[in-house]
Amino acid sequence: MKKKILFLVAAFIAVFSGCHTEQNELPRFGAILSLTGAAAPYGQDNLKGLQLAQENLRTEGYAVDLRIQDSAGDPAQAVSLARHFAGDTSILAILGPTRTGEAVAVAKLLPELNIASMSVGSTGDWKNAAGEDFNKWMFRSTRVDTYLVRPLLTMARDRFGVKRVAAIYTANDDWAVSVMRLYETVLTQLGIQLVAKESQMSGDTDRSPQLIKIKAANPDAFIVNTLSSDAPTIADQARRLGIRARFLGTAGFSSPNTWSLAKPGTLDGTLVAENYYSTSPRPIVKAFTEQYKAKFGAEAPPYAAYAYDGLRILARAVRNAGSRDRGAIRDAIGSLTHFDGVLGDLTYHYKGDAEKLPVILEIHGGKYALVQ
C-alpha cells in the first residue's frame, strides 16, 4: 500500500511538473529559410536578422525559442518542413519561407495544417504567383513588389525621363515570372515602352545573346528582374557590352553582399524600390542598423530587416493573444495595428501584407542613397 501511495504521488508530481513546464516554456517558432541554393544570400540575411531579433527580445524580457531549418529554396522541401513544424504542438507559428514559390506552396496547406506562417523573404506579386488571394493563415513581413514596381517606374519616368525600357527576368523562378507580369502591366499603364524583353535561367553565366538584343533596342533604362546572385553579373556583362542604360530593380539589388560580383562602380545609378533603408532617421531603424553592424560587422541589408520585424511581430502576436492556441495567434497577427517595425508603422487589417511606405534608393559607391 505504501509503495502504491508513493507511486501515485510521484505520478502526480510528474503530471503537475509537466503542465508547469508547458505553461512556462518559451514561445517556440519554426523557421524555414533558404540557407543554401540560389537564394542563399537572402536566407543568410534572414538568419542574421532573426538572431538579432532573438537577442533583443531576450534583453527585453521576452525570450523565444527558434527551430531553424534549410529549405534550399525548394517548394517541396518547404512544404515538408511546414508539415513537420505543424506536427509539433510546441511550435506556435512558422517564420518563412524565404522565397515566393515556397510561400505559395506552403500557403495552400496552412488551413489544413492549422498554423500561421510569416514569410520573411517572399516579395512576389501574390495574384500573379498564386492566382488567388492570401488565405487567412499566410502573412508577410517583407516589402512587396506589388506596391513597389509602380513607384519605381514612375520615378524613372518623371525624375529621370525614362521612356523606353528593356527587361531581363529569370524564366525558371516563380517570383521573377510573377513580377515580370507586374512590370509589363504597369509599364503599359504609365505609357513607358517595353522595347525588349529577354529571359535567362537561374545560374546562367553568359547572357551575351540576350544582352546584344537589348543593346540593339537602345533603352533608356534596363530592368534586371533576377535574384541577387545573378543581377550584379548581368549588370557587369551589360556594361562590358556597351549598354549604358540605368539599371532598375527590386530584389536583384537588395542584397549588398552580392554587389561585389560586379566591378566597382558598375551599379552606380541603379534605382531600387524598397520599404527599408539603413540611413532612415527613425529611432528603431538607427538602433537596428547600429546593433547589426556591431554584431556582424556589416551594413544591415533589407532581408535581415524583414526577418527582424517578422520574429518581433510573431512574439507580439503571442503576447497579444494571451494564448498558445494557433488560431488565436493567427487572429492576433491579423489584428495587429501600428506595430513600430524597421519597415515602418505596420498594420495588417486581417490581410497578408501590412501597409508600408515605398522608398526609392539609388546605389552609389557601394551604398544606398535615398532619392529625394
SVG drawing of the C-alpha trace seen along z (x, -y; Angstrom):
<svg xmlns="http://www.w3.org/2000/svg" viewBox="-9 -65 45 67">
<polyline fill="none" stroke="black" stroke-width="0.4" points="0.0,0.0 2.9,-2.3 4.5,-1.7 1.2,-2.4 0.9,-5.7 4.4,-6.7 3.8,-5.8 0.6,-7.9 2.4,-10.9 5.3,-10.5 2.8,-10.3 1.0,-13.4 4.3,-15.4 5.3,-14.3 2.0,-15.4 2.0,-18.7 5.6,-19.3 4.8,-18.6 1.9,-21.1 4.1,-23.7 6.8,-23.3 4.4,-23.5 2.9,-26.7 6.2,-28.4 8.3,-27.2 9.5,-29.8 7.3,-30.6 8.7,-28.4 8.6,-29.1 9.8,-27.1 11.8,-28.9 12.1,-27.8 14.9,-29.7 16.7,-29.3 20.2,-29.0 21.7,-27.2 20.9,-27.3 20.4,-30.2 18.6,-32.3 21.1,-31.7 22.2,-35.4 18.6,-36.2 18.3,-33.3 21.6,-34.1 20.5,-37.7 17.2,-36.4 19.2,-34.3 21.2,-37.2 18.0,-39.3 16.4,-36.5 19.4,-36.2 19.5,-39.9 15.7,-40.0 16.0,-37.0 18.8,-38.6 16.8,-41.9 13.7,-40.1 15.7,-38.2 17.1,-41.6 13.5,-43.0 12.5,-40.0 10.6,-38.1 12.9,-35.3 11.7,-33.0 12.9,-29.6 13.7,-29.2 14.0,-25.9 15.6,-26.8 15.6,-24.6 17.0,-25.0 14.7,-24.6 17.4,-25.4 14.7,-27.4 12.8,-24.3 9.0,-24.4 8.7,-20.7 11.2,-20.9 9.5,-23.9 6.2,-22.0 7.8,-19.1 9.3,-21.3 5.9,-23.1 4.2,-19.8 7.0,-18.8 6.6,-22.0 2.8,-21.8 3.0,-18.3 5.0,-19.6 2.4,-21.0 5.1,-23.1 5.6,-25.2 3.2,-28.1 3.8,-29.6 6.2,-29.5 8.7,-32.1 9.3,-31.8 9.7,-30.5 12.1,-32.9 11.1,-32.5 7.8,-33.4 7.4,-29.9 7.9,-28.3 5.5,-30.6 2.8,-29.9 3.2,-26.2 3.1,-26.4 0.2,-28.8 -2.1,-26.4 -1.6,-23.9 -1.8,-26.2 -5.6,-25.9 -5.2,-22.1 -2.1,-22.4 -3.9,-25.0 -0.8,-27.1 0.1,-30.7 3.2,-31.5 5.0,-34.8 7.2,-34.9 10.4,-36.9 11.5,-36.9 8.7,-36.4 8.2,-39.6 6.4,-38.4 3.1,-39.7 0.7,-37.3 -2.1,-37.4 0.3,-36.6 2.3,-34.0 -0.6,-32.2 -3.6,-33.0 -5.6,-33.9 -5.7,-36.0 -3.9,-35.1 -5.7,-32.7 -6.1,-33.9 -3.1,-31.9 -0.5,-33.4 1.3,-36.7 4.5,-38.6 6.7,-41.0 8.6,-41.8 8.4,-44.7 6.3,-43.6 6.9,-44.2 3.2,-44.6 3.4,-48.0 6.9,-49.0 7.0,-48.5 4.7,-51.4 6.7,-53.9 9.9,-52.7 8.8,-53.1 7.0,-56.4 10.2,-57.8 12.2,-56.6 9.8,-58.3 9.2,-61.5 12.5,-62.2 14.9,-60.6 13.0,-60.9 12.8,-57.2 10.6,-56.5 12.0,-53.2 12.9,-50.2 14.3,-46.8 14.0,-43.9 15.6,-40.6 14.0,-38.1 14.6,-34.5 12.2,-32.2 12.5,-29.3 11.8,-31.4 8.2,-31.9 9.0,-35.2 10.6,-36.6 7.9,-35.4 5.1,-36.9 6.9,-40.3 7.7,-40.4 4.0,-40.3 3.5,-43.1 6.2,-45.2 4.5,-44.8 1.1,-45.8 2.5,-49.0 4.7,-49.9 1.6,-49.9 -0.4,-52.0 2.4,-54.6 3.0,-54.9 6.5,-53.6 7.6,-51.4 9.0,-48.0 11.4,-47.8 13.0,-44.4 12.2,-41.5 14.6,-38.7 14.8,-35.7 17.6,-33.8 17.8,-30.8 18.9,-30.9 22.7,-30.3 23.4,-31.2 26.8,-32.7 26.7,-34.0 23.8,-36.2 25.5,-37.8 22.8,-36.7 20.1,-38.4 22.2,-41.5 23.2,-42.0 19.5,-42.2 18.8,-44.6 21.7,-46.8 20.3,-47.0 16.9,-48.1 18.7,-51.2 16.6,-51.5 16.8,-54.4 16.6,-52.0 17.2,-48.3 15.0,-46.3 17.0,-43.4 14.4,-41.2 16.5,-38.3 17.9,-37.1 20.7,-39.0 23.1,-36.1 22.5,-37.0 21.7,-40.7 25.2,-42.1 26.8,-39.8 24.1,-40.7 24.8,-44.3 28.6,-43.7 28.2,-41.9 25.8,-44.6 28.4,-47.3 31.1,-45.3 29.0,-45.0 28.4,-48.8 24.9,-49.0 24.8,-52.4 21.2,-52.4 20.3,-52.9 19.5,-49.7 16.2,-49.3 15.1,-46.6 14.0,-45.3 15.2,-42.0 18.0,-41.7 19.8,-44.6 18.6,-44.2 21.4,-42.0 24.5,-44.3 26.8,-41.4 26.4,-40.3 27.2,-43.7 30.9,-42.7 30.1,-40.3 30.1,-43.4 33.2,-45.6 33.3,-48.7 31.1,-51.4 29.1,-49.2 25.9,-49.5 26.2,-53.3 23.0,-55.0 20.9,-51.8 17.4,-52.6 16.0,-50.2 12.5,-50.1 12.3,-49.2 10.5,-49.9 13.6,-49.9 16.8,-52.0 19.5,-51.8 20.1,-55.6 16.5,-56.3 16.3,-58.8 13.6,-56.7 14.9,-55.6 14.1,-51.9 16.0,-51.8 19.0,-53.5 19.1,-51.1 18.7,-48.1 21.5,-49.2 23.9,-50.1 23.3,-46.8 23.5,-44.8 26.9,-46.4 28.2,-45.8 27.3,-42.1 28.0,-41.3 30.5,-43.9 28.4,-45.0 25.6,-47.3 22.2,-45.8 20.6,-44.6 16.8,-44.5 16.3,-40.8 17.7,-41.0 15.2,-43.7 12.3,-41.6 13.3,-38.7 13.9,-41.1 10.4,-42.5 8.9,-39.1 10.0,-37.5 9.1,-40.5 5.6,-40.5 5.1,-36.9 6.4,-37.5 4.0,-40.4 1.1,-38.3 1.7,-35.6 1.6,-38.2 -1.5,-39.9 -3.3,-36.6 -2.6,-35.7 -2.8,-32.1 -0.8,-29.3 -3.7,-28.5 -2.6,-28.7 -5.9,-30.2 -5.7,-32.9 -2.2,-33.7 -3.2,-34.0 -6.0,-36.4 -3.6,-38.4 -1.3,-38.9 -4.2,-39.9 -5.5,-42.5 -2.0,-44.0 -2.1,-47.8 0.6,-50.4 3.4,-48.0 6.7,-50.0 8.8,-48.0 12.1,-48.6 9.9,-48.6 7.6,-51.2 4.4,-51.6 2.8,-48.3 -1.0,-47.5 -2.3,-44.2 -6.1,-44.8 -6.5,-41.0 -4.7,-40.8 -1.5,-39.0 0.5,-42.2 0.9,-45.1 0.8,-48.7 4.2,-50.1 5.5,-53.3 7.7,-52.8 11.1,-54.4 13.3,-54.7 17.0,-54.2 20.0,-54.8 23.2,-52.8 26.4,-54.9 29.8,-53.9 28.6,-50.6 25.9,-52.2 22.2,-53.1 21.2,-56.8 17.6,-57.9 16.3,-59.5 14.6,-62.7"/>
</svg>
